Amino acid sequence: MSTAEKIAVEKSKAAPPAIRNQKPRVNIESLTHRNLLEGEFWRPVFDVPSEQFLDHMWQMKNSLYGEKKLMKVLENVAPGKFIEDAARGFRVAPMVVRVTPYLLSLIDWKDPWNDPIRRQFIPLAEQLEMDHPMLTLDSLHEQKDAPVDGLTHRYTDKALFLPLNTCPVYCRFCTRSYAVGKETDTVEKVNLKINPKRWEEAYTYIASRPELEDIVISGGDTYNLPAKHIRAIGERLLALPNIRRIRFATKGLAVMPMKMLSDDDWFTAISDVEKMGRKKHVHVCIHTHFNHPTEITDISRQAMNKLFEHGITVRNQTVLQRGVNDDANTMALLIKRLGEINVHPYYVYQHDMVQGVEDLRTSLQQACDIEKAVRGVTAGFNTPTFVVDAPQGGGKRDAHSYEHYNRDTGISVYTAPSVKKDTFFYYYDPLHSLSDDMRENWKDPKKRQEMHEDATAQAKAGLE
């Protein structure tokens, strides 16, 4: 044994050095973000074996599309009073109902009134709130910023491409309720059905604008595009020399993750497009949409593992919703659980001003408070940015970057110099977050105008 080796042995026998300033140990049982739902949790609602439930075709065929199908299933799991309330809610909803068996199985049917997943998909009449008087159907002005049907060009280098108008599920709060899904008693939809001829107009426009580098493919939902269309759209965009980034947007990973495990054609198509992009040094990724920790199960983990193994980046965009994720603990758990399955928490959106879902909106102050509370829960790159997608087409603004915010009237004012210069954009807190007196003021058109003019004046003064 050499001298150096003898010294090393003697050192190993010595007492370990004292560790100073160490943080208290965390109880491993508190790391609940690692505990994902496993087993045949769907059995109380759908008594089918794993091979059926985990087949995306079974999920699609048994999706509850329309009120009648949903009610038939609910008769076996939900209280009668709940079913009656839901039936009344559907009559005034701007979106038709469509829910996958997977999603329905995650709802706590012992208390469906307060379940965070139920709130997002099944409206209850007793919980609905009056729409804000400043609400419009296409609040983000996507159609006004569309040079051709189904293509919104707002940011200089980015465009939103909408090749279809259907989804595997229909969220109550969909900001695109002006086009997505079938018409309802309250909304006449814009036609954005699958149509390759319409897509050609979008491709031609994109090719004609060399500044366009980033294309978001949404809808509707790209999950509902056949594999051949995923491949065709990807190849067509990758052939354009100006394109540097392509994002396929889908909520499907959150509501039907088994598609990634059982639909080999679709997975191969998206994987091949990603590989083609990598060879061309174009970043192709997926953007998805989880809103609550209970939406993330072991099936989700398996789906994300497969995407991760193939080098496909997945980012998440959450919508802040009352009674769903509007507290710091729930949001922190969601963020940590997304990180657990290698999904990058990208955005948390302040709820858009969408018709018929005022009960789901929160105040802007609540978003700012939650953002402050969750920052530091995990690494900065895995912490989402809280944004307001400014109504009237201002684009995404940091939630706390307002020029003026009156918490009494609920009016916040934003600017977007790089999007639409010298323009003010206004977001309005939900009426239920305001005082009784202020809610009365919003009913008066004259006082409404005065509040709006005052907010504008305050914003201008702050910029001078």
Residue pairs with C-beta under 8 A, 6 or more apart in sequence:
1 9
32 333
33 293
33 333
33 336
33 337
33 339
33 340
34 340
36 296
36 297
36 298
36 300
36 301
36 337
36 340
36 341
37 106
37 294
37 297
37 298
38 297
38 298
40 50
40 53
41 105
41 106
41 297
42 48
42 53
42 101
42 102
42 105
44 77
44 105
44 109
45 73
45 76
45 77
45 101
45 104
45 105
45 109
46 53
46 62
46 101
46 104
46 105
48 58
52 58
53 59
53 101
53 102
53 258
54 258
54 261
54 262
54 299
55 258
55 262
56 256
56 258
56 259
56 261
56 262
56 263
57 262
58 101
59 100
59 101
59 102
59 256
59 258
59 259
60 100
60 168
60 256
62 101
63 98
63 99
63 100
63 101
63 168
63 169
64 70
64 73
64 97
64 98
64 99
64 100
64 101
64 104
65 96
65 97
65 98
66 96
66 97
66 98
67 87
67 90
67 97
70 86
70 97
70 99
70 122
71 83
71 86
71 87
73 104
74 82
74 83
74 86
75 83
77 109
78 86
78 109
78 112
79 112
82 112
82 113
82 124
85 124
85 125
85 126
86 122
86 123
86 124
86 125
88 124
88 125
89 122
89 123
89 124
89 125
89 127
89 128
90 97
90 123
91 125
91 185
92 123
92 125
92 128
92 185
92 186
92 356
93 123
93 172
93 184
93 186
93 356
94 137
94 177
94 184
94 186
94 187
94 354
94 355
94 356
94 357
95 170
95 171
95 172
95 174
95 177
95 180
95 181
95 184
95 187
95 356
96 170
96 181
96 182
96 184
97 121
97 122
97 170
98 167
98 168
98 169
98 170
98 181
99 121
99 122
99 169
100 168
100 169
100 255
100 256
102 255
102 256
102 257
102 258
102 299
103 117
103 121
103 169
103 255
103 256
103 295
106 117
106 294
106 295
106 297
107 115
107 117
107 118
108 115
109 115
112 118
112 122
113 124
113 127
114 323
116 291
116 292
116 294
116 321
116 323
116 324
116 325
116 330
117 292
117 294
117 295
119 127
119 172
119 321
119 323
119 324
119 360
120 171
120 172
120 173
120 291
120 321
120 324
120 360
121 169
121 170
121 171
121 172
122 172
123 172
123 356
123 357
127 359
128 356
128 358
128 359
129 358
129 359
129 430
129 431
129 432
130 358
130 431
131 355
131 356
131 358
132 353
132 358
132 428
132 430
132 431
132 442
133 442
133 443
133 448
134 353
134 426
134 428
134 448
135 353
135 354
135 355
135 358
135 428
136 353
136 391
137 177
137 178
137 187
137 355
138 144
138 178
139 175
139 352
139 353
139 354
139 391
139 392
140 175
140 352
140 389
140 391
140 392
140 393
141 391
141 392
141 393
142 152
142 160
142 176
142 393
143 152
143 178
143 190
144 393
145 152
145 153
145 154
145 393
146 152
146 153
147 153
147 205
148 198
148 201
148 202
148 205
149 192
149 198
149 201
150 161
150 162
150 163
150 192
150 198
150 199
150 202
151 159
151 160
151 161
151 162
151 201
151 202
151 205
151 206
152 159
152 160
152 162
153 159
153 160
153 205
153 209
153 212
154 160
154 393
154 395
154 419
155 214
155 395
155 418
155 419
156 211
156 418
157 211
157 212
157 213
157 214
158 212
158 213
158 214
158 215
158 216
159 206
159 212
159 214
159 215
159 216
160 216
160 218
161 202
161 206
161 215
161 216
161 217
161 218
161 233
162 176
162 179
162 192
162 218
162 219
162 220
163 192
163 194
163 199
163 202
163 217
163 219
163 220
163 222
163 225
163 229
163 233
164 192
164 193
164 194
164 219
164 220
164 221
164 222
164 224
164 225
165 179
165 180
165 181
165 189
165 190
165 191
165 192
165 193
165 219
165 220
166 180
166 181
166 219
166 220
166 221
166 224
167 180
167 181
167 219
167 220
167 221
167 223
167 224
167 251
168 221
168 223
168 224
168 251
168 252
168 255
168 256
169 251
169 255
169 256
170 180
170 181
171 251
172 356
172 357
172 360
173 319
173 321
173 351
173 352
173 354
173 357
173 360
174 180
174 181
174 354
175 352
175 354
175 389
176 219
176 220
177 187
177 354
177 355
177 356
178 187
178 189
178 190
179 189
179 190
179 191
179 192
179 220
180 189
180 219
180 220
181 189
182 189
183 189
186 355
186 356
187 355
192 219
192 220
194 225
194 229
196 229
196 232
199 233
203 236
203 237
203 240
206 212
206 215
206 237
206 240
206 242
206 243
207 240
207 242
209 242
210 242
211 242
212 242
212 243
213 242
213 243
213 244
213 245
214 243
214 244
214 245
214 246
214 247
215 237
215 243
215 245
215 246
215 247
216 247
216 249
216 287
217 233
217 246
217 247
217 248
217 249
218 249
219 225
219 249
221 249
221 250
221 251
221 252
222 230
222 248
222 249
222 250
222 252
223 250
223 251
223 252
223 256
223 259
223 266
224 252
225 233
226 266
227 263
227 265
227 266
227 268
227 269
228 269
230 248
230 266
230 269
230 270
230 273
231 269
231 272
231 273
234 246
234 269
234 270
234 272
234 273
234 276
234 277
234 284
235 273
235 276
237 243
237 246
238 246
238 273
238 276
238 277
238 280
238 282
238 284
243 282
244 282
244 283
245 282
245 283
245 284
245 285
246 273
246 277
246 282
246 283
246 284
246 285
247 284
247 285
247 286
247 287
247 315
248 270
248 284
248 285
248 286
248 287
249 286
249 287
249 288
250 286
250 287
250 288
250 289
251 288
251 289
252 259
252 288
253 260
253 286
253 288
253 290
253 300
253 303
253 304
253 314
254 288
254 289
254 290
254 291
254 295
254 296
254 300
255 295
257 297
257 299
257 300
257 302
257 303
257 304
258 299
258 303
259 266
259 267
259 303
260 267
260 302
260 303
260 304
260 306
260 307
261 299
261 302
261 303
261 306
267 306
270 286
270 312
271 310
271 312
273 284
274 284
274 285
274 310
274 311
274 312
276 284
277 283
277 284
278 284
278 311
283 313
284 312
285 312
285 313
285 314
285 315
286 307
286 312
286 313
286 314
286 315
287 314
287 315
287 316
287 317
287 346
288 314
288 315
288 316
288 317
288 343
289 316
289 317
289 318
289 319
290 296
290 316
290 318
290 334
290 338
290 343
291 318
291 319
291 321
291 324
291 325
291 334
292 324
292 325
292 330
292 334
293 330
293 333
293 334
293 337
296 334
296 337
296 338
296 340
296 341
300 341
301 340
301 341
304 314
304 341
304 342
304 343
305 341
305 342
307 314
308 314
308 342
313 344
314 342
314 343
314 344
315 343
315 344
315 345
315 346
316 338
316 343
316 344
316 345
316 346
316 347
316 384
317 346
317 347
317 348
317 349
318 325
318 331
318 334
318 345
318 347
318 348
318 349
318 384
319 348
319 349
319 351
319 352
320 326
320 348
320 349
320 350
320 351
320 362
320 366
320 367
320 370
320 386
321 351
321 360
321 361
321 362
322 351
322 359
322 360
322 361
322 362
322 430
323 359
323 360
324 330
324 360
325 331
325 334
326 362
326 366
326 370
327 370
328 369
328 370
328 373
328 374
331 348
331 370
331 373
331 374
332 373
332 374
332 377
334 345
335 345
335 374
335 377
335 378
335 382
335 383
335 384
336 377
336 378
338 344
338 345
338 382
339 345
339 378
339 382
344 381
344 382
345 382
345 383
345 384
346 384
346 385
347 384
347 385
347 386
347 387
347 396
348 367
348 370
348 371
348 384
348 385
348 386
348 387
349 387
349 388
349 389
350 362
350 364
350 367
350 386
350 387
350 388
350 389
350 399
350 427
351 357
351 360
351 361
351 362
352 389
352 391
353 361
353 391
353 427
353 428
358 430
358 431
358 432
359 432
361 429
361 430
361 433
362 429
362 430
362 433
363 407
363 410
363 429
363 430
363 433
364 388
364 399
364 402
364 405
364 410
364 412
364 427
364 429
365 405
365 407
365 429
366 433
367 386
367 388
367 399
368 386
368 399
368 400
370 386
371 386
371 399
371 400
374 383
375 383
376 383
377 383
385 398
386 398
386 399
386 400
387 396
387 397
387 398
387 399
388 396
388 397
388 398
388 399
388 402
388 412
388 414
388 427
389 395
389 396
389 397
390 396
390 397
390 414
390 416
390 425
390 427
391 425
391 426
391 427
392 423
392 425
392 426
393 419
393 420
393 425
394 414
394 415
394 416
394 419
394 420
394 423
394 425
395 416
395 419
397 414
397 416
397 425
401 414
402 412
402 413
402 414
403 413
403 414
403 415
403 424
403 459
403 462
403 463
404 411
404 412
404 413
404 455
404 458
404 459
404 462
405 411
405 412
405 413
406 412
406 451
406 454
406 455
406 458
407 429
408 434
408 435
408 438
409 434
409 438
409 441
409 451
409 454
409 455
410 428
410 429
410 430
410 431
410 433
410 434
410 438
411 426
411 427
411 428
411 429
411 451
411 452
411 455
412 426
412 427
412 428
412 429
412 455
413 424
413 425
413 426
413 455
413 456
413 458
413 459
414 424
414 425
414 426
414 427
415 423
415 424
415 425
415 459
415 463
416 423
416 425
424 456
424 459
426 452
426 455
431 439
431 442
434 442
441 447
441 448
441 451
442 448
442 451
